[in-house]
Structures are given as structure tokens and as C-alpha cells.
């Protein structure tokens, strides 16, 4: 049976054939995203955060399930994996740079206090990308994503100035990545970290 889109959001994942409790709070999702953007992410620390009752075995599967949860993937009864809608093909937001704008925008639009309220990661993402255009966060999204070549000549100076003000530094990126490419990069980083840890243990 196809999953009902309005059922309760999951708070477990299956690892080693067993349902394991996770911490689905949006702060964990934010930590996964920000940490995995680092060159050498603390995968072990993320696993400890994601699995509050202990990291299950096999650990590689536990890491894969963590990334799938971050990406909004949940396996259906028929084996299909639907994906949470992504609002961007590139990095047009940054949780560290935009924390204040996001906090203010959630309070303005939803009356939600991100500093105190608990919220499922998937719900947070849906609400984040559904913020009204007049919120400070969505205004930043608009500025970063607008094509200066397509705006009126009188507005080019303004957008150049604002793009510089809200620029996300990405020296390691040669081009923008799709959400799928970003998630695959996370998987590769996790695999690399496990290989490094195994090699260290053998030495």
C-alpha cells in the first residue's frame, strides 16, 4: 500500500532488519547538513547524535540510513523510495549564515520559536521552503538565486551589492550541485571516513 502523505512522520529507521529509534528533531538534520559540508566530517559524532539509544550494527548501514533520513527518503512497502521535495539545485542558503533570518522568519510566518520548539526535520524543511516571500529568509533566497542578466538595468547595481552581502563562500565548489549530487557526496564522505578508520585500526 502506498504511504499516506499525512501519516505521522517517522521516528525510527530500519538497521540490520530492526526498527531503531532516532532523534528526528530538526536540529539534528541541521547538524548533519552543516557537518557534512566540512572536508573531514565527524561522522561518528553525527551517528551518536542521530541514534540517541546507541549506534546500531552494521554501522555502515546505520550511516546510510542517517543520510537517507536527512534527504527525506522513506522506503515504501513496494520498495520505492520517495524523496522530500528540494527547493534548490544549488546552495542558496546556509544554516550558519542564515540562522537569524530563519528564526525571525519562522516566528513571523508560523509563530514558531526555533530556539525552543521541537520539530521533525522533514516538517522543518517543508515549512522552511514554504515561507512567504516577504520573510527575510526568502528574500535572501531570492537575492542569491536571481539571474542578474535577466533583471532590469536599473536594478543590476542593487542585486550585485546584495549578492555580495549575502554570498555563501564556496571555494571548494567548481559549480552548483543538485540535491541528489550533494547527498551522494555525503555518502562518499561517510564511506571515506569508514575506510580511514578501518585503515587506522589495522595499523
Phi, psi and omega per residue, in radians:
X1 nan 2.397 -3.141
X2 -1.208 2.467 -3.095
X3 -1.131 2.345 3.057
X4 -1.233 2.172 -3.071
X5 -1.171 -0.218 -3.112
X6 -1.903 0.242 3.091
X7 -1.276 2.899 3.139
X8 -1.032 2.419 -3.135
X9 -1.228 2.538 -2.999
X10 -1.220 2.538 3.016
X11 -2.189 0.319 3.051
X12 -2.456 2.788 2.982
X13 -2.343 2.809 -3.130
X14 -1.726 2.113 3.101
X15 -2.268 2.182 -3.117
X16 1.090 0.526 3.124
X17 1.398 0.095 -3.095
X18 -2.132 2.421 3.060
X19 -1.296 2.187 -3.083
X20 -2.081 2.359 -3.135
X21 -1.237 2.476 3.120
X22 -2.208 2.980 2.996
X23 -1.749 1.796 -3.040
X24 -1.537 0.110 -3.073
X25 -1.077 2.571 -3.063
X26 -1.064 -0.464 -3.140
X27 -1.125 -0.562 3.085
X28 -1.202 -0.748 3.091
X29 -1.057 -0.719 3.095
X30 -1.095 -0.736 3.133
X31 -1.105 -0.701 3.115
X32 -1.066 -0.843 -3.099
X33 -1.109 -0.831 -3.081
X34 -1.187 -0.668 -3.132
X35 -1.226 -0.678 -3.092
X36 -1.274 -0.173 3.040
X37 -1.393 -0.226 3.131
X38 -1.344 2.717 -3.132
X39 -1.148 -0.660 3.133
X40 -2.190 1.410 -3.085
X41 -1.184 2.596 3.095
X42 -1.482 1.393 -3.084
X43 -1.109 -0.710 -3.134
X44 -1.076 -0.727 3.119
X45 -1.123 -0.673 3.114
X46 -1.147 -0.710 3.124
X47 -1.097 -0.718 3.108
X48 -1.105 -0.632 3.132
X49 -1.259 -0.701 -3.078
X50 -1.272 -0.653 -3.128
X51 -1.880 1.557 -3.035
X52 -1.162 -0.361 -3.123
X53 -1.749 0.148 3.136
X54 2.079 2.431 -3.109
X55 -1.262 2.140 -3.106
X56 -1.377 2.937 3.082
X57 -1.904 2.618 -0.056
X58 -1.276 2.495 -3.002
X59 -1.160 -0.549 3.121
X60 -1.127 -0.681 3.100
X61 -1.206 -0.638 3.096
X62 -1.083 -0.704 3.117
X63 -1.183 -0.715 3.125
X64 -1.097 -0.722 3.134
X65 -1.170 -0.581 3.080
X66 -1.110 -0.768 -3.136
X67 -1.189 -0.697 3.110
X68 -1.106 -0.682 3.108
X69 -1.143 -0.777 3.094
X70 -0.973 -0.716 -3.090
X71 -1.365 -0.106 3.112
X72 1.457 0.509 -3.103
X73 -1.750 2.360 3.071
X74 -2.450 2.168 -3.071
X75 -1.237 2.320 3.107
X76 -1.453 3.016 3.086
X77 -1.077 -0.531 -3.107
X78 -1.566 0.113 3.087
X79 1.586 -0.131 3.119
X80 -1.299 2.651 -3.122
X81 -2.134 1.741 3.091
X82 -1.265 2.689 -3.106
X83 -2.101 2.510 3.067
X84 -1.140 2.428 -3.110
X85 -1.102 2.317 3.075
X86 -1.781 2.439 -3.076
X87 -1.595 -0.048 -3.014
X88 -2.620 2.605 3.032
X89 -1.671 -0.108 3.128
X90 -2.488 3.112 3.133
X91 -1.433 1.676 3.098
X92 -1.907 0.174 2.996
X93 -2.557 2.779 3.109
X94 -2.538 2.123 -3.050
X95 -1.053 -0.608 3.135
X96 -1.217 -0.820 -3.123
X97 -1.244 -0.568 -2.995
X98 -1.840 0.233 -3.083
X99 -1.018 -0.823 -3.126
X100 -1.119 -0.742 -3.136
X101 -1.139 -0.684 3.111
X102 -1.166 -0.755 3.130
X103 -1.056 -0.801 3.136
X104 -1.151 -0.679 -3.095
X105 -1.199 -0.710 3.104
X106 -1.153 -0.657 3.116
X107 -1.167 -0.729 -3.129
X108 -1.156 -0.823 -3.013
X109 -1.474 -0.652 -2.983
X110 -2.122 -0.153 -3.049
X111 1.208 0.457 -3.122
X112 -1.774 2.297 3.113
X113 -1.716 1.811 -3.087
X114 -1.179 -0.285 3.138
X115 -1.399 -0.316 -3.063
X116 -2.254 -0.575 -3.041
X117 -1.296 2.551 3.024
X118 -1.609 2.510 -3.118
X119 -2.761 2.402 3.096
X120 -1.095 2.466 -3.124
X121 -0.965 -0.750 -3.126
X122 -1.153 -0.707 3.111
X123 -1.132 -0.726 3.112
X124 -1.007 -0.807 -3.135
X125 -1.089 -0.745 3.138
X126 -1.094 -0.778 3.132
X127 -1.192 -0.646 -3.134
X128 -1.067 -0.829 -3.124
X129 -1.368 -0.129 3.100
X130 -1.791 0.145 3.130
X131 -1.072 2.515 3.114
X132 -1.081 2.692 -3.082
X133 -1.111 -0.409 -3.077
X134 -1.522 0.050 3.090
X135 -1.413 2.677 -3.072
X136 -1.085 -0.615 3.135
X137 -1.145 -0.820 -3.118
X138 -1.197 -0.489 3.052
X139 -1.146 -0.660 3.070
X140 -1.157 -0.714 3.103
X141 -1.036 -0.776 -3.141
X142 -1.068 -0.800 -3.101
X143 -1.091 -0.772 -3.101
X144 -1.220 -0.520 -3.049
X145 -1.662 -0.252 -3.083
X146 -1.192 2.491 3.084
X147 -1.586 1.927 -3.087
X148 -1.025 -0.561 -3.126
X149 -1.153 -0.286 -3.096
X150 -1.831 0.000 3.122
X151 -1.618 2.814 3.126
X152 -1.036 2.533 -3.085
X153 -0.969 -0.618 -3.117
X154 -1.210 -0.296 -3.101
X155 -1.756 -0.139 -3.062
X156 -1.060 -0.756 -3.136
X157 -1.065 -0.729 3.133
X158 -1.087 -0.843 -3.087
X159 -1.191 -0.611 3.080
X160 -1.090 -0.738 -3.137
X161 -1.135 -0.786 -3.101
X162 -1.242 -0.644 3.078
X163 -1.069 -0.686 3.112
X164 -1.169 -0.684 -3.123
X165 -1.129 -0.716 -3.058
X166 -1.833 0.335 -3.084
X167 -1.113 2.465 3.038
X168 -1.740 2.062 -3.101
X169 -1.247 2.145 -3.113
X170 -2.397 1.061 -3.082
X171 -1.079 -0.462 -3.094
X172 -1.466 -0.173 -3.076
X173 -1.691 2.206 3.077
X174 -1.473 -0.425 -3.134
X175 -2.737 2.947 3.079
X176 -1.278 2.572 3.119
X177 -1.950 2.627 3.018
X178 -1.314 2.905 3.113
X179 -1.056 -0.687 -3.140
X180 -1.126 -0.715 3.120
X181 -1.155 -0.673 3.122
X182 -1.124 -0.744 3.121
X183 -1.158 -0.662 3.096
X184 -1.147 -0.647 3.080
X185 -1.090 -0.670 3.077
X186 -1.065 -0.774 3.134
X187 -1.050 -0.718 3.140
X188 -1.143 -0.669 3.115
X189 -1.151 -0.711 3.114
X190 -1.083 -0.809 3.138
X191 -1.062 -0.712 -3.138
X192 -1.135 -0.698 3.141
X193 -1.123 -0.683 3.116
X194 -1.179 -0.677 3.106
X195 -1.108 -0.746 3.127
X196 -1.115 -0.732 -3.136
X197 -1.157 -0.679 3.132
X198 -1.159 -0.744 3.130
X199 -1.123 -0.669 3.117
X200 -1.131 -0.711 -3.122
X201 -1.166 -0.653 -3.129
X202 -1.225 -0.492 3.125
X203 -1.454 nan nan
